[in-house]
Amino acid sequence: MSETTPPAAPAVIPTEIVELMEKITIAGNAVRQLKSDKAEKEKIDAAVKELLSLKGSLPPEYQEKKPEKEKKKKEKKGGGADERAAKKEARRLARMAKHQGDGDENVVVKDIAKDTHGDLPLPQSRPQDKSGRTWTHVKKLNGDFAEEMKDNKVWLRGYAHTVRGQSKYAFIVLRQTLYSVQCVVNDKDAAKWAAKIPSESVIDVEGTVVKLENPTKATQSDVEIQVSKVFVVSRATPLLPFQVVDAGRSEAEITKLEQADQKVVSVGLDTRLDHRHLDLRTPVSQAICRINSAVCTYFREYLISQDFVEIQTPKLLGGASEGGAEVFATDYFGQGAFLAQSPQLHKQICAACSGIERVFEIGPVFRAENSNTARHLCEFHGLDLEMAFKEHYHEVLDMFSDVFTYIFDKLNENLKAEINTVREYHGFEDLVYKAPDSCKNVSGTWSRTLRLTFEEAIKLLRAAGVTDEEQEDYDDLSTPVEKKLGAIVKEKYGVDFYFLDKFPLKPRPFYTMPCPENPKLSNSYDFFIRGQEILSGAQRVHVPDMLEKAIAAKDIPVESLRFYIDSFKAGAQPHGGGGIGLERVIMLFLGLPNIRNVTYFTRDPTRLSP
């Protein structure tokens, strides 16, 4: 009686079969976990029964053939117990060698044109490494381009996000930046080798783009790659501090898994920051990186269009730029020096005293402030602007309103994918930043930003029940009061973005111009997003005598700032400006809970590495 040979599996595996294979893998892992945990026999039996049921529902052409047992029978007939034990040990050592990359999986590619799988030689930029291949970014495997590339071959490079062997196939989700695509290896030998590639290894894949009727779970869900070649460029160690797939799970995904009583690996913030190189690989971090870059680009782009000049100011100073004790002191060849708290003094000199008139800078800012909060850093990046004005410092406020609106408009227009990636990870509402037409108090030459005075803000707080003990009339706003005010403004005016004008003079820096109508107030302002400050600025004092008195009143040694004061003696233009906290803007624009989520490498009171 002849054996019935199961039909060959089709080149493109239907989505329902892929999902069934995934369920089989999960069920198999559950059985192994129960056995490892020495669970009750009834639970193990139930799990095995479910696994066998799933396997039984897999069509024959996708089932893995069981190895023939003739060899084992011969061993039983021929060799004794010692021989069998020796062979068992040899097999164990072979498996260990494979795990360490010294066995069958260590296939070295000799000819890319002929070989189908293996580890590439060390890339040392040799002349023969120039192959002339055309590389495709995973991002492009969507929409019209995917349709155009259907049934064509592409070369991809990225990280092995997940790797899974199932029967005679290997499934690899290849990730490049914040995009991913499913790759299926059909060749038996290549699939067996590829299934052992450690996650997060850098791999090259050549394959055919195939359009799918049912979507995959990758970001480029309507296509998959039928792999003809797969090579490892850089092999990751099998035991990483955490898996990127675990760190990249959204809040909704985690909740769904927990509700299904599935074990979820949670990656804490400290672990992420300790191994930031891995955390930056997650799609949400990749999206934040690009939003960060875009904010700087649009800030620079708009200001240059308004005749601003980008400057670079020193970060080592002989005196504190803001006054106070929140400075990092260092030795400068025997002299005392400080890391700059801001580019304040030098940007004023450039704008008001040097004839440049309009300047901006993007650079690091250092604050020795022992604040371990979700919104404070000891080193962050400032987007600073300083400009001469003709008649009134509200010309500066108009400029700030315009530049912020330009940045927000451009982000929403050009970074939809990145914003939605963050939204999937951590849900948030879009920022409402344009005041409604009904608002009379607005700033901007073409934009509309809600403008309230500090006194108006105090009245709103009093109406909401905030007492004098919680907030005095001429004190700076505390963080809880800022957030309370943000909620009031949102309810009353419908916006998340606004600014307060005419702050009390006492808590402001020495270079702040007093208000002519009320000596307790000043020509200064703060901008807010979702109830938290993101910019502080003011009209500056440009009269040398006034400056000296203001500096002395703050108990700052006048001579330590002599170079700054003397700069205004040669004639100085009325001017104003402000400093924006880059990381805080991004955190609040995206509604994220912690500023460390948007910082490349955190510097706070407890962290100086990596």
Secondary structure, 3 states (H helix, E strand, C coil): CCCCCCCCCCCCCCHHHHHHHHHHHHHHHHHHHHHHCCCCHHHHHHHHHHHHHHHHCCCHHHCCCCCCCHHHHHHHHCCCHHHHHHHHHHHHHHHHHHHCCCCCCCCECCCCCCCCEEECCCCCCCHHHCCCCCECCHHHCCHHHHHHHCCCEEEEEEEEEEEEEECCEEEEEEEECCEEEEEEECCHHHHHHHCCCCCCCEEEEEEEEEECCCCCCCCCCCEEEEEEEEEEEECCCCCCCCCHHHHCCCHHHHHHHHHCCCCCCCCCHHHHHHCHHHHCCCHHHHHHHHHHHHHHHHHHHHHHHCCCEECCCCCEECCCCCCCCCCCEEEECCEEEEECCCCHHHHHHHHHHCCCCEEEEEEEEECCCCCCCCCCCCEEEEEEEEEECCCCCHHHHHHHHHHHHHHHHHHHHHCHHHHHHHHHHCCCCCCCCCCCCCCCCEECCCCCEEEEEHHHHHHHHHHCCCCCCCCCCCCCCCHHHHHHHHHHHHHHHCCCEEEEECCECCCCCCCECECCCCCCEECEEEEEECCEEEEEEEEECCCHHHHHHHHHHCCCCHHHHHHHHHHHHHCCCCEEEEEEEHHHHHHHHCCCCCHHHHCCCCCECCECCC
